[in-house]
Amino acid sequence: MKDSFSTQIRARVSVLLNVKVRLKGDNFMSKVKVGILGSGNIGTDLMYKILNNDGHMELSIIAGIVPESEGLMRARSMGIRASHEGIAAILEDPDVQIVFDATSAKAHRQNAEALRAAGKMVIDLTPAAIGPFVVPPINLNEHINAWNVNMISCGGQATIPLVYAVSRIVSVQYAEVITTTASRSIGPGTRQNIDEFTYTTAQGLQSIGGAKIARAIPVINSADPPIIMTNTVYAAVEEDFDEKAIILSIKDMVDEVSKYVPGYRLKVTPFIDYRDTPWGRLPVVVILNEVEGSEDFLPAYAGNLDIMTASARRVGESYAQHLLKMKEVRR
C-alpha cells in the first residue's frame, strides 16, 4: 500500500512538472496537454470543441480502436496525432496530463486504474460513475483535486441544473425528468449504457440536484427529420414556496448554462401545477427545456451530445488552469 501511494505521489509530481509553457509573441501562453480516449461521435465532437476554443488545453492525441474511424481520420487531417491502439497510446505519452474518456461505462471501469497509476487526471464522459459527479454551474471546482470526475450523462447535464435551481429555493420532495433525444444522435455505445444512464442520472438529481427522490426517463425518438433534445422536468415541492423566486432562479441557471452551451434554453416560462402525488397533493414546478447543438461536428439536433462535450470541455479547462496555478506556486 505504501509503495502504491508513493507511486501515485511521484506520478502527481510528474503531472505538475510536465505542464507546458509556450512563448507566443510577448505573452506567455500556458497549455496543458490533453488526450481523448474514444474516437466516436462524442470524442470527435469534443476534439472540435477543444480546437475551436482558445484556452489552456492543447490536444495532443485522440485514441480509438477502429483504424478507419472517421474521428481518427479527421484528427490526422488536422495534424492531431491519432492512434487505433486505444488506451495504450494514451498511457505511453508522458506529456498528456488530462484524459477525456469517451468510450463506454464498461471500458472506463477497465481503464480507470491504469490511468490513475500513470498519474493522469481523468474526465469521464461515460456513466461509469467511478469518480465524483461534476455539473459545471453547480460544483465545478468542488473536486478539483480528484483524479477522476464523472460527467454523469447528457440528461444529467441538462436537467440537474434545473432541479438544483428549484431546490436552492425550496425543498424538492421528488424530481422526475424525461429526456427526449433523436434516435440518430444515439450511437451503439449510448444504447448499451442506457441502464447506467438511467441510474446515474437519478443519482445525480439527488446528490447534486438536491431532490430527495428522483427518477430519470430516457426517450429515444425516431422522428424524421430528427428533433432536437428536449427535457421535461417535474419537481414536487413543499407547500410554502415563493413562485417568483423559483422562476427567477431557473432563468438565472439557464443563463449560466448557456454561457458554455449556447443552444441551452427554456421553451416556455416555468410554471406551477398542483398534482396528486404519493405524498399528497403538492405543487409541482414544471420546466420545459431544449438543447440545440452548436454544430462543431455533430448536427444541430444532437444537443444531447453537445451539452455533454461542452460540459466536459468546461471541466477540462478548469482542471488545466488548476494545474498551471499549482506549477506557478512551485516556482
Phi, psi and chi 1 to 4 in degrees:
 res  aa     phi    psi   chi1   chi2   chi3   chi4
   1 MET       -  -40.8  179.5   67.3   72.5      -
   2 LYS   -64.3  -42.7 -176.6  176.7  179.6  179.9
   3 ASP   -62.6  -39.9  -69.9  -18.5      -      -
   4 SER   -63.5  -41.4  175.3      -      -      -
   5 PHE   -65.0  -42.2  179.1   75.7      -      -
   6 SER   -62.8  -38.9  -62.4      -      -      -
   7 THR   -62.4  -41.4  -61.2      -      -      -
   8 GLN   -65.8  -38.8  -68.6  173.4   16.0      -
   9 ILE   -66.0  -43.9  -68.3  -61.8      -      -
  10 ARG   -62.1  -39.7  -72.8 -164.8  -63.6  -88.6
  11 ALA   -65.6  -37.7      -      -      -      -
  12 ARG   -65.2  -42.7 -178.7   74.1  173.8 -152.9
  13 VAL   -62.9  -39.0  171.7      -      -      -
  14 SER   -60.5  -39.4  176.4      -      -      -
  15 VAL   -58.2  -45.6  165.8      -      -      -
  16 LEU   -67.8  -37.3  -65.0  175.1      -      -
  17 LEU   -74.4  -21.1  -65.2  178.0      -      -
  18 ASN   -92.4    0.9  -79.2  -34.3      -      -
  19 VAL   -59.6  133.0  171.6      -      -      -
  20 LYS   -96.4  133.7 -177.1  176.0 -178.1 -178.2
  21 VAL  -120.8  122.5 -180.0      -      -      -
  22 ARG  -116.4  148.6  -58.8 -174.0  -54.9  176.2
  23 LEU   -93.6  125.0 -173.0   63.8      -      -
  24 LYS  -130.7  107.9 -177.1  178.1 -178.3 -178.5
  25 GLY    64.9 -129.5      -      -      -      -
  26 ASP   -99.1    3.0  -65.4  -32.8      -      -
  27 ASN  -115.2  146.6  -60.3  -46.2      -      -
  28 PHE   -84.2  124.0  -78.0  100.7      -      -
  29 MET  -105.5  113.5  -73.2  -68.0  -66.1      -
  30 SER   -94.3  131.2  -61.4      -      -      -
  31 LYS  -134.6  142.4  -61.7  -80.9 -174.3  177.7
  32 VAL  -110.2  128.7  173.4      -      -      -
  33 LYS   -74.1  134.2  -76.3 -167.0  173.1 -177.3
  34 VAL  -129.2  159.4  -55.2      -      -      -
  35 GLY  -132.2  153.8      -      -      -      -
  36 ILE  -115.0  125.5  -62.8  173.4      -      -
  37 LEU  -103.7  111.4 -178.3   57.6      -      -
  38 GLY   117.8  116.7      -      -      -      -
  39 SER  -110.0   24.7   58.6      -      -      -
  40 GLY   -81.4 -159.9      -      -      -      -
  41 ASN   -58.0  -45.0  -76.2  -20.8      -      -
  42 ILE   -68.0  -46.5  -68.3  178.0      -      -
  43 GLY   -62.2  -39.6      -      -      -      -
  44 THR   -69.2  -42.6  -54.6      -      -      -
  45 ASP   -63.6  -39.8 -169.0   69.6      -      -
  46 LEU   -62.9  -38.9  177.2   59.3      -      -
  47 MET   -56.5  -47.1  173.7 -179.2   71.4      -
  48 TYR   -65.5  -37.5  -81.5   95.9      -      -
  49 LYS   -64.6  -40.2  -80.5 -175.4  168.2   55.2
  50 ILE   -67.0  -42.2  -66.2  173.8      -      -
  51 LEU   -70.2  -32.6  -64.5  175.7      -      -
  52 ASN   -84.7  -10.3  -68.5  -17.4      -      -
  53 ASN  -118.5  114.2  -69.5  -86.7      -      -
  54 ASP   -70.6  120.2 -173.1   30.4      -      -
  55 GLY  -153.0 -144.5      -      -      -      -
  56 HIS  -105.4   10.9  -63.7   85.6      -      -
  57 MET  -110.3  139.6  -66.0 -174.3  -70.2      -
  58 GLU  -117.9  115.0  177.2 -177.3  -23.6      -
  59 LEU   -71.6  116.3 -177.8   57.9      -      -
  60 SER   -97.5  -35.1  176.9      -      -      -
  61 ILE  -158.0  148.2 -177.2  174.1      -      -
  62 ILE  -125.9  129.9  177.5  168.1      -      -
  63 ALA  -124.8  136.2      -      -      -      -
  64 GLY  -136.4 -163.8      -      -      -      -
  65 ILE  -126.2   -2.1   57.3  174.6      -      -
  66 VAL  -110.7  108.4 -179.7      -      -      -
  67 PRO   -54.3  -37.0  -24.3   33.8      -      -
  68 GLU   -94.9   14.8   66.3  -83.4   10.3      -
  69 SER   -62.6  145.9   74.5      -      -      -
  70 GLU   -61.6  -37.8 -177.8  179.6    2.8      -
  71 GLY   -60.2  -43.9      -      -      -      -
  72 LEU   -67.9  -39.7  -64.7 -176.9      -      -
  73 MET   -65.0  -41.2  -70.1 -170.4  -70.9      -
  74 ARG   -65.5  -39.5  -76.7  176.3  174.4  -94.7
  75 ALA   -61.2  -47.0      -      -      -      -
  76 ARG   -61.0  -38.5  -67.9 -171.6 -172.6  101.6
  77 SER   -65.1  -21.2   71.5      -      -      -
  78 MET  -103.3    9.4  -66.3 -176.2  -67.3      -
  79 GLY    82.6   12.9      -      -      -      -
  80 ILE   -91.0  133.3  -57.6  -61.3      -      -
  81 ARG   -61.8  131.2 -174.4  157.0   59.3   97.3
  82 ALA  -131.4  138.4      -      -      -      -
  83 SER  -136.5  144.8  171.2      -      -      -
  84 HIS  -100.9   16.2   63.5  -87.8      -      -
  85 GLU   -94.4   11.5  -64.0 -178.6   -3.3      -
  86 GLY    60.8 -140.2      -      -      -      -
  87 ILE   -62.6  -27.1 -171.1  174.1      -      -
  88 ALA   -58.7  -39.3      -      -      -      -
  89 ALA   -66.3  -35.2      -      -      -      -
  90 ILE   -69.2  -45.7  -61.1  -76.5      -      -
  91 LEU   -65.7  -29.5  -65.2  174.5      -      -
  92 GLU   -77.4   -9.2  -70.0  170.7   -1.5      -
  93 ASP  -102.0  102.1 -170.4  -22.7      -      -
  94 PRO   -70.5  -15.9   27.5  -35.6      -      -
  95 ASP   -82.0  -15.0  -68.7  -28.7      -      -
  96 VAL   -80.0  116.9  171.5      -      -      -
  97 GLN   -96.4  -32.7  -82.5   80.0   63.8      -
  98 ILE  -121.8  132.6  -59.8  172.2      -      -
  99 VAL  -121.3  128.3  177.2      -      -      -
 100 PHE   -94.9  116.9  -63.9   88.6      -      -
 101 ASP   -95.9  108.3 -168.2  -25.8      -      -
 102 ALA  -115.8   42.7      -      -      -      -
 103 THR   -96.0 -106.3   55.9      -      -      -
 104 SER  -145.5  165.6   67.9      -      -      -
 105 ALA   -59.5  -42.7      -      -      -      -
 106 LYS   -63.5  -46.0 -179.8  179.5  179.2 -179.1
 107 ALA   -64.8  -39.1      -      -      -      -
 108 HIS   -66.4  -36.1 -177.7   67.5      -      -
 109 ARG   -61.7  -29.8  -67.0 -172.4 -175.3  103.0
 110 GLN   -81.2  -31.2  -62.8  170.5  -16.1      -
 111 ASN   -83.6  -29.3  -62.8  -25.3      -      -
 112 ALA   -55.6  -48.9      -      -      -      -
 113 GLU   -67.4  -37.4 -173.2   52.0   42.5      -
 114 ALA   -64.5  -40.2      -      -      -      -
 115 LEU   -67.5  -38.5  -69.4  166.2      -      -
 116 ARG   -64.0  -45.1  177.0 -173.1  176.7   94.7
 117 ALA   -63.0  -28.8      -      -      -      -
 118 ALA   -83.1   -0.3      -      -      -      -
 119 GLY    77.3   24.4      -      -      -      -
 120 LYS  -102.3  133.6  -59.4 -176.0 -172.8  -59.7
 121 MET   -75.8  140.2  -65.4 -179.7  170.8      -
 122 VAL  -123.4  130.4 -177.5      -      -      -
 123 ILE  -109.8  109.1  -61.3  171.1      -      -
 124 ASP   -91.9  115.1  175.2   20.1      -      -
 125 LEU   -94.7    9.0  -75.9   80.0      -      -
 126 THR  -100.3  164.5   82.2      -      -      -
 127 PRO   -85.3   27.6   28.4  -32.1      -      -
 128 ALA   -63.1  -32.3      -      -      -      -
 129 ALA    58.5   42.0      -      -      -      -
 130 ILE   -78.5  -44.9  -69.6  175.8      -      -
 131 GLY   -94.3  174.3      -      -      -      -
 132 PRO   -65.4  150.4   23.5  -33.8      -      -
 133 PHE   -73.0  142.8  -64.6  155.0      -      -
 134 VAL  -132.7  127.8  174.2      -      -      -
 135 VAL  -124.6  110.5 -179.3      -      -      -
 136 PRO   -46.1  -47.2  -31.7   37.7      -      -
 137 PRO   -75.8   -2.8   28.7  -34.9      -      -
 138 ILE  -110.9  -51.3  -57.1  174.0      -      -
 139 ASN  -140.0   44.1   66.3  -22.8      -      -
 140 LEU   -51.2  -46.6  177.4   61.8      -      -
 141 ASN  -106.3    9.4  -65.8  -43.7      -      -
 142 GLU   -65.0  -33.3 -175.0  173.9  -35.6      -
 143 HIS  -117.8   38.3  -56.2  -70.2      -      -
 144 ILE   -63.0  -23.1 -162.9   68.4      -      -
 145 ASN   -98.5    5.3  -70.5  -50.5      -      -
 146 ALA   -74.2  148.4      -      -      -      -
 147 TRP   -78.0  -26.7  -73.9   98.2      -      -
 148 ASN  -142.6  125.0 -176.2  -48.0      -      -
 149 VAL  -125.4  151.3  -67.6      -      -      -
 150 ASN  -113.3  134.5 -178.3 -100.5      -      -
 151 MET   -89.5    7.2  -59.1  -53.5  -61.2      -
 152 ILE    68.2  -88.8  -51.0  172.8      -      -
 153 SER  -169.0  167.9   66.6      -      -      -
 154 CYS   -63.9  -42.0   58.0      -      -      -
 155 GLY   -63.2  -36.2      -      -      -      -
 156 GLY   -66.3  -45.8      -      -      -      -
 157 GLN   -63.3  -28.8  -68.7  -63.0  -30.1      -
 158 ALA   -83.4  -36.0      -      -      -      -
 159 THR  -105.8  -27.8   62.1      -      -      -
 160 ILE   -59.5  -42.0  -69.3  171.7      -      -
 161 PRO   -58.5  -34.5  -26.1   36.8      -      -
 162 LEU   -70.7  -41.9  -59.8  174.5      -      -
 163 VAL   -67.0  -40.2  172.3      -      -      -
 164 TYR   -62.0  -37.9  176.7   81.3      -      -
 165 ALA   -61.2  -31.8      -      -      -      -
 166 VAL   -79.0  -46.2  177.4      -      -      -
 167 SER   -68.1  -21.3   69.9      -      -      -
 168 ARG   -77.2   -8.2   64.6 -175.4  174.1 -176.3
 169 ILE  -105.6  -41.2  -57.5  -60.7      -      -
 170 VAL  -148.3  149.7   62.0      -      -      -
 171 SER   -62.6  132.8  178.0      -      -      -
 172 VAL  -103.2  112.2  174.9      -      -      -
 173 GLN   -70.8  -41.5  175.6   65.0   39.5      -
 174 TYR  -150.2  136.1  171.3   74.4      -      -
 175 ALA  -125.5  132.8      -      -      -      -
 176 GLU  -128.2  128.2  179.9  176.6  -62.5      -
 177 VAL  -122.7  136.4  -56.9      -      -      -
 178 ILE  -117.5  113.6  -57.1  170.0      -      -
 179 THR  -106.2  119.9  -62.0      -      -      -
 180 THR  -112.7  125.0  -56.5      -      -      -
 181 THR  -130.2  156.4   53.2      -      -      -
 182 ALA   -71.3  136.0      -      -      -      -
 183 SER   -56.9  -35.5 -179.2      -      -      -
 184 ARG   -66.2  -20.2  -72.0 -170.4 -168.1  177.1
 185 SER   -91.6   -1.5   71.5      -      -      -
 186 ILE  -104.9  108.5  -54.6  -63.3      -      -
 187 GLY   -84.9  177.4      -      -      -      -
 188 PRO   -62.1  -34.9   19.4  -31.7      -      -
 189 GLY   -63.4  -44.5      -      -      -      -
 190 THR   -64.9  -40.7  -59.0      -      -      -
 191 ARG   -62.8  -38.3  -67.2  174.0 -169.2  -90.2
 192 GLN   -68.9  -26.1  -69.2  173.7    1.3      -
 193 ASN   -95.3    9.8  -71.9  -24.2      -      -
 194 ILE   -59.8  -35.9 -158.0   70.9      -      -
 195 ASP   -67.4  -43.1  -69.7  -22.6      -      -
 196 GLU   -64.0  -37.7  -73.3   95.2  -20.3      -
 197 PHE   -56.0  -48.9  165.3   93.6      -      -
 198 THR   -63.1  -47.2  -57.3      -      -      -
 199 TYR   -68.6  -46.9  177.5   71.4      -      -
 200 THR   -65.1  -40.4  -57.2      -      -      -
 201 THR   -62.8  -43.7  -56.4      -      -      -
 202 ALA   -61.5  -40.0      -      -      -      -
 203 GLN   -60.2  -45.2  -83.2 -169.8  -51.9      -
 204 GLY   -65.1  -36.1      -      -      -      -
 205 LEU   -61.6  -29.8  -72.0  164.5      -      -
 206 GLN   -86.2  -55.7  -67.8  176.7  -88.9      -
 207 SER   -72.0  -32.6   61.7      -      -      -
 208 ILE  -106.0  -41.6  -53.2  -62.4      -      -
 209 GLY   -74.2  -24.9      -      -      -      -
 210 GLY    93.5    6.0      -      -      -      -
 211 ALA   -77.1  142.5      -      -      -      -
 212 LYS   -70.6  -40.6  -65.7  178.6 -179.1  178.1
 213 ILE  -133.4  144.1  -56.2  170.8      -      -
 214 ALA  -147.8  154.4      -      -      -      -
 215 ARG  -142.5  138.3  177.4  174.5  -63.7  165.1
 216 ALA  -118.9  129.2      -      -      -      -
 217 ILE  -123.0  108.4  -56.6  172.3      -      -
 218 PRO   -86.7  139.3   29.6  -31.2      -      -
 219 VAL  -126.9  125.4  176.3      -      -      -
 220 ILE  -103.8  115.1  -59.3  175.0      -      -
 221 ASN  -101.6  127.0 -170.1  -55.3      -      -
 222 SER   -96.3   16.0   58.6      -      -      -
 223 ALA   -57.4  148.2      -      -      -      -
 224 ASP  -133.3  118.4 -168.3   13.0      -      -
 225 PRO   -70.6  155.3   25.4  -35.0      -      -
 226 PRO   -63.4  145.2  -19.5   33.0      -      -
 227 ILE   -87.7  155.5   62.6  168.0      -      -
 228 ILE   -80.3  164.5   66.8  172.6      -      -
 229 MET   -61.3  130.9 -178.9 -169.9 -161.2      -
 230 THR  -127.5  146.5   60.2      -      -      -
 231 ASN  -133.0  132.3  -56.3  -72.2      -      -
 232 THR  -114.5  124.9  -56.5      -      -      -
 233 VAL  -117.2  128.2  175.7      -      -      -
 234 TYR  -115.8  122.9  -60.4  104.8      -      -
 235 ALA  -125.2  106.9      -      -      -      -
 236 ALA   -80.0  122.5      -      -      -      -
 237 VAL  -119.1  173.7  -59.1      -      -      -
 238 GLU   -71.2  159.8  -64.6  178.4  -13.3      -
 239 GLU   -62.6  -37.2  -76.8  -75.5   -4.0      -
 240 ASP   -87.0  101.6 -173.3   16.9      -      -
 241 PHE  -147.7  161.4   64.7   93.1      -      -
 242 ASP  -110.0  102.2 -176.5  -25.9      -      -
 243 GLU   -59.8  -43.5 -178.9  173.3   -9.7      -
 244 LYS   -63.2  -40.2  -71.4 -176.0  178.6  179.5
 245 ALA   -65.5  -38.8      -      -      -      -
 246 ILE   -64.2  -48.3  -69.2  174.1      -      -
 247 ILE   -64.0  -40.7  -66.7  174.1      -      -
 248 LEU   -63.7  -41.2  179.4   60.1      -      -
 249 SER   -62.3  -42.0  177.1      -      -      -
 250 ILE   -63.8  -45.8  -65.9  169.1      -      -
 251 LYS   -63.3  -38.5  -71.0 -177.7  175.3  179.4
 252 ASP   -63.2  -39.8  -74.2  -14.6      -      -
 253 MET   -67.2  -40.7 -179.8   58.6   76.2      -
 254 VAL   -60.6  -41.5  170.3      -      -      -
 255 ASP   -61.3  -38.9  -71.4  -16.8      -      -
 256 GLU   -67.7  -45.5 -170.8   63.9   29.1      -
 257 VAL   -65.9  -37.9  175.6      -      -      -
 258 SER   -67.2  -11.8   66.2      -      -      -
 259 LYS   -65.6  -32.4  -70.2  177.8 -178.3  177.3
 260 TYR  -114.8   -9.0   60.0   94.0      -      -
 261 VAL  -128.8   84.9 -171.9      -      -      -
 262 PRO   -56.8  -27.9  -25.4   35.6      -      -
 263 GLY   -87.3   10.5      -      -      -      -
 264 TYR   -87.4  121.2 -173.8   87.2      -      -
 265 ARG  -158.0  164.3   54.1 -175.4  177.2 -104.5
 266 LEU   -83.7  144.6  -68.2  172.3      -      -
 267 LYS   -84.9  -36.6  -64.4 -178.0   69.8  174.7
 268 VAL  -145.5  166.2  -63.4      -      -      -
 269 THR   -64.9  131.9  -60.2      -      -      -
 270 PRO   -56.3  150.9  -24.5   35.1      -      -
 271 PHE  -143.2  166.8   58.8   92.5      -      -
 272 ILE  -107.1  132.7  -50.9  -65.4      -      -
 273 ASP  -132.2  134.2 -173.0   21.5      -      -
 274 TYR   -88.6  128.8  -78.8   80.9      -      -
 275 ARG  -138.6  154.7  -59.0 -168.2  177.5 -171.8
 276 ASP   -76.4  129.3  -67.9  -37.1      -      -
 277 THR  -130.5  170.2   75.5      -      -      -
 278 PRO   -60.6  -14.3  -26.4   36.3      -      -
 279 TRP  -106.1   17.7  -52.9  -84.1      -      -
 280 GLY   100.2 -174.1      -      -      -      -
 281 ARG   -80.2  118.5 -168.6  165.8 -179.7   79.8
 282 LEU  -130.1  155.3  -69.9  175.9      -      -
 283 PRO   -71.9  136.8   23.0  -30.7      -      -
 284 VAL  -122.7  122.5  176.1      -      -      -
 285 VAL   -79.4  125.6 -177.6      -      -      -
 286 VAL  -111.8  124.2 -178.6      -      -      -
 287 ILE  -125.2  126.7  -49.5  168.8      -      -
 288 LEU  -113.9  120.3  -56.1  177.6      -      -
 289 ASN  -130.4  153.0  158.5 -102.1      -      -
 290 GLU  -139.7  156.7   62.9 -175.4   11.0      -
 291 VAL  -133.2  117.2 -174.7      -      -      -
 292 GLU  -102.8  132.5 -176.9  175.1    3.3      -
 293 GLY   -69.2  154.0      -      -      -      -
 294 SER   -86.8   -2.8   58.7      -      -      -
 295 GLU    61.4   35.8  -61.0 -174.9  -87.6      -
 296 ASP   -62.9  -43.5  -67.8  -65.6      -      -
 297 PHE  -137.9  -45.6  165.9   63.6      -      -
 298 LEU   -86.8  159.1  -62.4  166.7      -      -
 299 PRO   -68.1  165.1   21.8  -32.5      -      -
 300 ALA   -59.6  -31.3      -      -      -      -
 301 TYR   -70.1  -15.6   63.1   74.0      -      -
 302 ALA   -86.1   47.0      -      -      -      -
 303 GLY   -62.6  -26.7      -      -      -      -
 304 ASN   -62.4  -39.9   50.7  -49.4      -      -
 305 LEU   -78.0  -34.7  -56.1 -177.6      -      -
 306 ASP   -61.7  -43.2 -171.4   76.9      -      -
 307 ILE   -69.9  -29.2 -166.2  168.7      -      -
 308 MET   -70.2  -47.8 -164.4   65.3  170.0      -
 309 THR   -71.9  -35.6   54.4      -      -      -
 310 ALA   -65.7  -39.8      -      -      -      -
 311 SER   -66.7  -41.3  -61.3      -      -      -
 312 ALA   -64.1  -42.0      -      -      -      -
 313 ARG   -62.2  -39.6 -167.9 -161.4   71.4   81.7
 314 ARG   -61.4  -43.0  179.7   72.3 -174.8   88.2
 315 VAL   -68.0  -41.9  174.0      -      -      -
 316 GLY   -59.9  -40.7      -      -      -      -
 317 GLU   -62.4  -39.9 -173.4   63.4   22.9      -
 318 SER   -65.9  -42.8 -179.9      -      -      -
 319 TYR   -59.0  -46.6 -102.2   36.9      -      -
 320 ALA   -61.5  -45.1      -      -      -      -
 321 GLN   -61.6  -37.7  -69.2  178.4   29.3      -
 322 HIS   -64.8  -43.6  177.3   64.5      -      -
 323 LEU   -61.7  -41.7  -77.7  175.1      -      -
 324 LEU   -65.7  -38.3  -67.7  167.1      -      -
 325 LYS   -66.2  -39.8  -72.5  178.4 -178.6  177.0
 326 MET   -65.3  -39.0  -69.7  179.4   69.1      -
 327 LYS   -64.0  -39.8  179.2  175.7  173.2   56.3
 328 GLU   -64.1  -38.1 -171.8   64.1   30.1      -
 329 VAL   -64.7  -33.7  168.0      -      -      -
 330 ARG   -76.6  -13.8  -72.6  175.4  175.4  -90.2
 331 ARG   -69.6      -  -75.4 -176.1  173.8  179.5
